[in-house]
Each structure stands twice: as C-alpha cells, then as structure tokens.
Amino acid sequence: MLNATAGFIASGKPVLLLEHDLRPITVEIGQNVSQMIINAGNRLNCPIAALFGDAQPYQGTNLTWPIVVDGKYNDSSNPIKGTIGY
C-alpha cells in the first residue's frame, strides 16, 4: 500500500484513495499514507464526505464536520479533536 501510494503521488494525476481502518495494522498504514499525502504538499487529504460537501455524514448525531471549500480542507473544527462541544 505504501509503495502504491508513493506511485500515485509521483504520477501527479488526480487520485481518490479510500482507507478502511478496521485493524491496528490498517490504522497504522492509514496514518502513514495520510502523512505521505500531507508531505507531498500538492494533494488534499480529507474524508470522502468532506470532498462531497456532506457536513453531517453520520446518522443520529448533530455534529458538523468540516468540508472541502474552494479546493481546500481545514479540519480545525473537527469535532473529534474536541474543538466543538457534543
């Protein structure tokens, strides 16, 4: 997965990568992939719901999540970071 991600980043082409973090090893790989994307500097790393503009992707909650606006994603108001009350 890490080599494939490096190849996608190097290609310069638009790519949508989906992560499925179900086990400790996939969480670790997901963290490494996210850091690779952030370090690339020319890629957007965000949840799929944010990309599609869905600020409330989870049923049964009124938490509002950040979305992509003008090609940028700012997760400073991410509710799981404790910046917004429940």
C-alpha positions in Angstrom: 0.0 0.0 0.0 2.8 2.4 0.8 4.6 1.8 -2.5 1.3 2.2 -4.4 0.6 5.5 -2.6 4.0 6.8 -3.4 3.4 5.9 -7.1 0.1 7.7 -7.1 1.6 10.8 -5.6 4.6 10.7 -8.0 2.2 10.4 -11.0 0.8 13.9 -10.5 -2.6 12.6 -11.6 -5.8 13.1 -9.6 -6.4 10.0 -7.5 -9.1 9.1 -4.9 -7.7 6.8 -2.2 -10.1 5.2 0.3 -8.8 3.9 3.6 -10.5 1.2 5.7 -9.1 1.2 9.2 -10.5 -1.9 10.8 -7.5 -3.4 12.5 -4.4 -2.0 14.2 -2.2 -2.7 11.2 -4.6 -0.9 8.8 -4.8 2.0 11.2 -1.0 2.3 11.2 -0.8 2.0 7.4 -3.6 4.6 7.1 -1.6 7.0 9.3 1.5 6.5 7.2 -0.5 7.0 4.0 -2.0 10.2 5.4 1.4 11.6 6.3 2.7 10.8 2.8 -0.1 12.7 1.3 0.3 15.7 3.6 4.1 15.7 3.0 3.5 15.7 -0.8 2.2 19.2 -0.4 0.2 19.1 -3.7 -2.5 16.7 -2.5 -5.7 17.1 -0.5 -6.1 14.7 2.4 -9.7 14.6 3.7 -12.6 12.3 4.5 -14.8 11.4 1.5 -17.8 13.1 3.0 -15.9 16.4 3.1 -15.0 16.0 -0.5 -18.6 15.6 -1.4 -19.7 18.5 0.8 -21.5 16.4 3.4 -21.1 18.2 6.7 -23.3 15.7 8.6 -22.3 12.3 7.3 -23.2 10.3 10.5 -26.9 9.5 11.2 -28.0 10.0 14.8 -25.7 12.9 15.5 -25.9 16.6 15.0 -22.1 17.1 14.9 -21.0 19.2 12.0 -17.8 18.2 10.2 -15.6 20.4 8.0 -16.0 20.1 4.2 -13.8 20.9 1.2 -14.4 24.5 0.1 -12.6 26.1 -2.9 -10.3 23.0 -3.1 -9.1 23.4 0.5 -9.9 21.4 3.6 -9.5 22.9 7.1 -10.1 20.3 9.8 -9.6 22.8 12.7 -13.3 22.5 13.5 -13.2 18.7 13.5 -15.5 17.6 16.4 -13.3 14.6 17.3 -10.5 17.0 18.1 -12.5 18.4 21.0 -12.9 21.8 19.4 -16.7 21.6 19.3 -19.0 20.5 22.1 -21.2 17.5 21.9 
